[in-house]
Amino acid sequence: MSSLQSSGWRAPVGCPDHIRFIVEKAVNSYPPEWLEEPISGEVFSSIEECQNRLIAYSLSQGFDIVVTHSTRTPNISTTFSCVHHGKETKNWRQLPRTVEKDEEGNIVGERKRNLTVVR
C-alpha cells in the first residue's frame, strides 16, 4: 500500500501491486500541472523540458511517447508521437504481413518470421 497523500496522483485499478508505489512516486515527482492534458501554445525553455512534460502526461494516462522527427537547423523542432504510432505497426521495409512458404515449408518471401514486437 502506498504512503502517498490522497491528493496525489493514484495508479489506476489493475496496476500490479509490486509496481504501484514506483509508478505513483514517478508521476507525483512531476509538477501537478504537467499531468493535465497538453494544450496548444505551451512554451518551454528546451526540447527536453517539453519532452519531460509529455512523458509526465503520458505516464499518468498509461501510454508512452517517442520522438518521430527532430531537426536542429535551420529551426529547432521535434515531433512526438504515441509509442504505438497509431493503430498499426510501421512497415518501413514494405514486407508482406505474413511469412510466405512453399509446399515443403521453405520460406520463399522476404519476411523471415511472423513474430513482430509491438510495445
VOKESE-568352 format. One record per residue (C-alpha): residue number from 1; x, y, z; residue in one letter. Coordinates in pm, 1 decimal. Layout:
% residues N
+-----+----------+----------+----------+------+
! pos !        u !        v !        w ! code !
+-----+----------+----------+----------+------+
! NUM !        X !        Y !        Z !    A !
...
+-----+----------+----------+----------+------+
//
This chain:
% residues 119
+-----+----------+----------+----------+------+
! pos !        u !        v !        w ! code !
+-----+----------+----------+----------+------+
!   1 !      0.0 !      0.0 !      0.0 !    M !
!   2 !    124.7 !    346.8 !    -87.7 !    S !
!   3 !    203.4 !    610.8 !    172.8 !    S !
!   4 !    132.3 !    895.8 !    -68.0 !    L !
!   5 !   -115.3 !   1165.0 !     24.7 !    Q !
!   6 !   -465.4 !   1115.7 !   -111.8 !    S !
!   7 !   -437.2 !   1442.7 !   -309.0 !    S !
!   8 !   -155.6 !   1297.0 !   -524.9 !    G !
!   9 !   -197.7 !   1102.8 !   -846.2 !    W !
!  10 !   -305.6 !    743.1 !   -789.4 !    R !
!  11 !   -231.2 !    448.5 !  -1017.1 !    A !
!  12 !   -541.6 !    310.7 !  -1189.7 !    P !
!  13 !   -720.4 !     -1.4 !  -1075.4 !    V !
!  14 !   -547.7 !   -300.5 !  -1229.1 !    G !
!  15 !   -195.3 !   -165.0 !  -1179.3 !    C !
!  16 !      9.0 !   -454.0 !  -1032.3 !    P !
!  17 !     74.8 !   -408.5 !   -660.3 !    D !
!  18 !    450.6 !   -463.8 !   -695.0 !    H !
!  19 !    490.6 !   -153.4 !   -917.6 !    I !
!  20 !    209.2 !     67.1 !   -786.5 !    R !
!  21 !    430.1 !    265.0 !   -545.3 !    F !
!  22 !    703.3 !    313.2 !   -808.9 !    I !
!  23 !    459.7 !    443.5 !  -1071.1 !    V !
!  24 !    281.2 !    673.1 !   -825.3 !    E !
!  25 !    613.1 !    810.7 !   -698.4 !    K !
!  26 !    735.5 !    875.9 !  -1054.9 !    A !
!  27 !    416.0 !   1050.4 !  -1166.1 !    V !
!  28 !    389.3 !   1256.5 !   -846.0 !    N !
!  29 !    750.0 !   1376.6 !   -889.0 !    S !
!  30 !    637.2 !   1594.9 !  -1181.8 !    Y !
!  31 !    464.5 !   1933.0 !  -1138.6 !    P !
!  32 !     87.4 !   1873.7 !  -1095.8 !    P !
!  33 !      1.0 !   2092.4 !  -1397.3 !    E !
!  34 !    205.7 !   1858.7 !  -1620.5 !    W !
!  35 !    -44.6 !   1580.9 !  -1550.4 !    L !
!  36 !   -318.9 !   1777.0 !  -1724.4 !    E !
!  37 !   -381.0 !   1738.5 !  -2097.7 !    E !
!  38 !   -132.0 !   1940.0 !  -2307.6 !    P !
!  39 !   -273.8 !   2245.8 !  -2479.7 !    I !
!  40 !   -160.1 !   2435.3 !  -2784.8 !    S !
!  41 !     58.7 !   2735.2 !  -2706.8 !    G !
!  42 !    250.7 !   2595.8 !  -2408.5 !    E !
!  43 !    602.8 !   2743.6 !  -2401.5 !    V !
!  44 !    911.6 !   2553.4 !  -2286.4 !    F !
!  45 !   1272.1 !   2657.9 !  -2236.6 !    S !
!  46 !   1403.4 !   2349.3 !  -2420.2 !    S !
!  47 !   1301.6 !   2044.0 !  -2619.6 !    I !
!  48 !   1399.8 !   1831.5 !  -2319.3 !    E !
!  49 !   1159.3 !   2020.9 !  -2092.5 !    E !
!  50 !    881.4 !   1971.3 !  -2348.4 !    C !
!  51 !    962.6 !   1600.5 !  -2370.6 !    Q !
!  52 !    957.0 !   1567.2 !  -1990.9 !    N !
!  53 !    617.3 !   1741.4 !  -1979.6 !    R !
!  54 !    478.7 !   1498.5 !  -2240.3 !    L !
!  55 !    631.8 !   1199.9 !  -2059.9 !    I !
!  56 !    463.6 !   1311.5 !  -1734.8 !    A !
!  57 !    124.5 !   1336.6 !  -1904.7 !    Y !
!  58 !    159.6 !   1011.9 !  -2099.7 !    S !
!  59 !    275.2 !    818.3 !  -1792.1 !    L !
!  60 !    -24.3 !    943.5 !  -1596.5 !    S !
!  61 !   -254.2 !    831.7 !  -1880.2 !    Q !
!  62 !    -97.3 !    490.1 !  -1940.8 !    G !
!  63 !     88.9 !    531.0 !  -2267.9 !    F !
!  64 !    434.2 !    644.2 !  -2379.7 !    D !
!  65 !    577.8 !    879.8 !  -2639.5 !    I !
!  66 !    869.4 !    865.3 !  -2881.9 !    V !
!  67 !   1048.4 !   1121.4 !  -3097.8 !    V !
!  68 !    942.4 !   1059.1 !  -3457.3 !    T !
!  69 !   1118.2 !   1357.0 !  -3617.6 !    H !
!  70 !   1378.3 !   1605.2 !  -3499.0 !    S !
!  71 !   1576.2 !   1884.5 !  -3666.6 !    T !
!  72 !   1836.5 !   2126.6 !  -3534.1 !    R !
!  73 !   1875.6 !   2350.3 !  -3838.6 !    T !
!  74 !   1751.9 !   2591.7 !  -3959.9 !    P !
!  75 !   1494.7 !   2590.0 !  -3677.7 !    N !
!  76 !   1492.6 !   2352.7 !  -3383.2 !    I !
!  77 !   1181.9 !   2135.1 !  -3395.3 !    S !
!  78 !   1076.6 !   1793.7 !  -3271.0 !    T !
!  79 !    770.8 !   1580.3 !  -3338.2 !    T !
!  80 !    649.4 !   1344.4 !  -3066.6 !    F !
!  81 !    407.3 !   1056.9 !  -3125.1 !    S !
!  82 !    247.8 !    778.2 !  -2927.8 !    C !
!  83 !    487.9 !    485.9 !  -2894.5 !    V !
!  84 !    238.3 !    273.2 !  -3087.3 !    H !
!  85 !    244.9 !    517.0 !  -3382.9 !    H !
!  86 !   -125.0 !    487.2 !  -3438.2 !    G !
!  87 !   -328.7 !    172.9 !  -3479.1 !    K !
!  88 !    -85.9 !    -32.3 !  -3691.7 !    E !
!  89 !    279.2 !   -128.7 !  -3671.0 !    T !
!  90 !    506.0 !     62.8 !  -3909.3 !    K !
!  91 !    624.0 !   -141.7 !  -4207.9 !    N !
!  92 !    921.4 !     64.5 !  -4329.1 !    W !
!  93 !   1063.2 !   -216.4 !  -4547.5 !    R !
!  94 !    728.2 !   -295.0 !  -4715.0 !    Q !
!  95 !    738.4 !   -661.3 !  -4611.4 !    L !
!  96 !    432.2 !   -881.6 !  -4660.5 !    P !
!  97 !    213.5 !   -921.7 !  -4349.0 !    R !
!  98 !    295.9 !  -1293.1 !  -4307.5 !    T !
!  99 !    578.4 !  -1531.3 !  -4396.1 !    V !
! 100 !    533.5 !  -1686.1 !  -4740.2 !    E !
! 101 !    621.6 !  -2056.1 !  -4764.7 !    K !
! 102 !    615.2 !  -2315.1 !  -5041.6 !    D !
! 103 !    450.3 !  -2659.4 !  -5018.5 !    E !
! 104 !    754.4 !  -2805.1 !  -4839.7 !    E !
! 105 !    753.0 !  -2535.8 !  -4572.0 !    G !
! 106 !   1055.8 !  -2343.9 !  -4703.5 !    N !
! 107 !   1042.0 !  -1965.4 !  -4674.1 !    I !
! 108 !   1014.5 !  -1807.0 !  -5018.7 !    V !
! 109 !    928.5 !  -1444.8 !  -4939.1 !    G !
! 110 !   1123.7 !  -1155.9 !  -4789.3 !    E !
! 111 !    968.4 !  -1183.8 !  -4442.4 !    R !
! 112 !   1159.6 !  -1449.3 !  -4246.1 !    K !
! 113 !    945.2 !  -1470.1 !  -3932.4 !    R !
! 114 !    595.0 !  -1380.4 !  -3819.3 !    N !
! 115 !    696.7 !  -1261.0 !  -3474.7 !    L !
! 116 !    686.5 !   -883.1 !  -3463.2 !    T !
! 117 !    736.9 !   -684.0 !  -3145.7 !    V !
! 118 !    483.7 !   -413.4 !  -3068.6 !    V !
! 119 !    504.2 !   -227.2 !  -2737.0 !    R !
+-----+----------+----------+----------+------+
//
